[in-house]
Amino acid sequence: MGRRRGFTLIEMMVVVAVVSIVGSLAVMGFVRWQRHGAVREAGVMMVGDLRELRALAQSGRTDFAGFGPGVRVEQAGLRRVGVNTYEVFVDRDELSDGNELTLRTVELPVHGFPIEVVWPVPEVRFDRSGLLATGTEQRFTVRDTQLSRSVTVLVSLGGKSELLR
């Protein structure tokens, strides 16, 4: 008998099937990792906005167009607009009466993934001393609406904002 060279068709089909299965598992794991990263990124963005707003509330700035000359920032905060959208605003008084100045609107999802924020209150505000002006500490849940991935954004009564796992 002669020496056998190469592989049989069945051997090639088995190898292709194994490589396909391993490849599809790797792709699914990568997509899950990306989605978790998007949820985390959205939480980090929210914490960054909250820290910026606390500093703005403490600054007492007077240079916002629409406030008028010499009018100081008294409060700053985030307001829920939709399940995946919030506004960043400053206010010249301590009332939620519609005269707030919207600095920007932030819309999630990040990188096209379906992300939502579960809000404990419709808005969160910081006062001139940097303290949370809307009651007790607040916990926002940022989550992927299709997977069970989520992170928590904690805002303490003292005004500190941090990302929890």
Secondary structure, DSSP 8 states (H G I E B T S, - for coil): -----S--HHHHHHHHHHHHHHHHHHHHHHHHHHHHHHHHHHHHHHHHHHHHHHHHHHHT----TTS-TT----EEEEEEEETTEEEEEEESSS--SS--EEEEEEE--STT--EEEE-SSSEEEE-TTS-BSSSS-EEEEEEESSSS-EEEEEE-TTS-EEEE-
